[in-house]
């Protein structure tokens, strides 16, 4: 490269080499340099877009792919990756356009079929999802993402056995560490289904160790963010939302927040906002401009989100951006009729669920059991402080109670919300709705307690986290007894 600094292919190869070594920032820099030298070659655009995708920045990934398509309109892979970003951004009309373009460029494209399958899973069409994944594998039996998709929704032991055979064959063929990571997540699900706990634990540990090499834990940054907290801007008067009731579900990821939001969204006139960063942005704007109201800024940002329903038309908004727990004091200080629900479950069940879920950035800490435990502890300490300060304005939603005595628990929650009882709250799974997170399959099931105390089967894997949680003194010792 020193001899040929204008050689775009050299930068493209360098980007690929950095990506293999999990040096994403250097891979991105090399890809962008390759684009600057030769903008009419699709590969470096795809390399840069993949980095942004791994960093959970679909908007940036989308923008660079649109630039790619301007110069390389016949690139199937650019349209396919663009479709992935459109789905992440909830731009479903554009998603379908991109997929149709993929299929026009490459009829029967396995990648396009997998993307369509993912959308069907988001919609709750599990059988159609399986059919599309089967078609993708029939077209290309090495499509590893399709194998993972099948393993995520196993219906029988025989299905698990068949998929395990495919996984072992693919692992023996592929030297790629990223593919081994994905296959080990799928392998865990199959072994878990078959009850082979020791082998399942090994697969899950290997998958998360590989993921940490690619996306190192961000525990320190998370702890700093939690401990710093948020400060209520001075000189801003509290004000009730004049337009709607805001319900905030806060806590840790994989704590039952999606199930809770699904149940509450059965309320007529409500909109489930999903997960986003609107409240954090609204608080930052309020601190910067020192004018307006938190509710007004928050609502304006909500209307910019790519939602299927407009929050401005809703009587009730349900915001399950769980990290809003960091902003609890600002929310409750400045929106006087806001409701905050703390989503809480057995911390070891919570950590096991995180390990299984392949959490994306900025939740890399979820792949390390001790790091996950430390973040849970910091979150619990923060919420205890808020509960002491705000009392009954925060409701603690216990996942175990919700799933084991659902009607009693939901009635208690509805009474706190001042909502009337309706049998529909027990049948949330029958509602036709899109779910775009890692709980898309579980949230389609009737309320059940199958995952409660599931951590005990993986006690050895979780032992370092258990010791950390015990040392904190914040949790019921009975919940942590192996």
C-alpha positions, 0 to 999 in steps of 0.5 A: 500500500505504501508503494501504491497508495491509490490502489482501491483493491488494496484498501478493500483487502485490508478492510476484509483482513481487519474485519476477520480480526474483529477490528471494526473501526479499522475495517471501516476506515479502510473500506471508506478509503477504498470507496473514496478511491473508486466509488463504482465498486460495491464491495467496500460499501458492503464492508462499511455497511456491515460494520455499521450494522454490527454497531446497531446503526441501521440508518448509517448502514442504509445511507452508505448502501444507497450511495452504493446503489447509485453507482452499482444499481445491479448489486444484489448484495447491496439491495439485500443488506439495504432491505435488512436495514429497512426492516430494522428501521420499520420502513416496511414499504421500502423493505418490500421494494428492496426485496423484490429488487433482490429477487429480480436480480437473483430469482430464488435468492436465499438471502432475500427469502431469509429476510422475508422469513424474518419479517414473517416472524416479526408478524407472528406468521411462524409457519410461513417463516419456517416455509421460507427458511426451508426454501432458502436452505433448499436453494443453498444448504450453507445459509447459516442464518436460515439454520439459526432461524429454524433453531429459534422456533423448534416444534419437535425433538426430531426437528432439533435432531435434523437441524443438529445434523446440518449444524455439525456438517456446516461447522466441519466445512467452515473455518469462519469464526463468525459462522461458528459463533452463529452455528453455536447459538443454533446448536445450543437451542437444539441441544437445549430442546433435547435436554443435553444440558452439558453440551448445550452449556458448552455451545452457549459459552463458545458462542458468547466467547466468540461474540465477545471477541467480535463485540467486546463487553461495554460493561464499564461504559454501561456502569458509568452511564448508570452511576452518572444518572440524569439530572432534572434541568433546573428552572423547568416546571413539571407538566402533565401530558395534555394529550396522552398517558405515557407508560414507561416500562424500564429495567433490564433487557430480557426481563419480560418487558416485551410480554408486559408491553404486549399485554398492556397494548391490548388497551384500546387507544394505546400504541406500543412504541417499542424500543427507541431513544426518544426520551434520552434525546428529549432530555438532552434537548431540554438541557441544551435549549432550556425551553419547552416541556419534556412532554412536548419534546418527547412527543415531537420525537415520537412522531419522527419514529418509523412507527406503524401508528402515530403516537400523536393520535394515541390516548396511551403510549407504551414505551419499553425502552428499558434503559429509560430507568436511568432517566426515571427521576427526570421523567417523574419530575417533569411529566406529572402523570407519567407511569413507570413500571419496573420490569424485574425477574430472577436475575439468573434467569435474566442473565441466561436469557441474555446469553441466549438472545445474541444481544446487539450493540450497545448491549455487548456486556450481555455475553459475559455472565459477570459483566451482566450481573454487575450491570443488573446490580447497578440497575437494581441499586438505581431503581431502589433509590428511585422507588424510595424517592417516588414511592407508588409512582413506580410499579414493580412488575415481577415476571414470576408473579405475572406468569404464575398468577397472571390474572391476579397480577394483571388486575393489580397492575391495572388498578395501579394504572386506573384501567378497567379489567378486561379478559383480553389482557389474558389473551395478548398473543391473539393480537395481530401486531409486529414485534421487532425484538429478540422476544418476537417468538416468545411474545406470541405464546400465551402467558406461561412460566416455562422459563421460570427457574430455568437457570438451575439447569445451567447453574455451573455456567452461571455460578460466577454471576450467582456469586456476584449477585449474592455478594450484592445483598440485593436479591432474595437468597432463595432465588439464588440457591442452586 
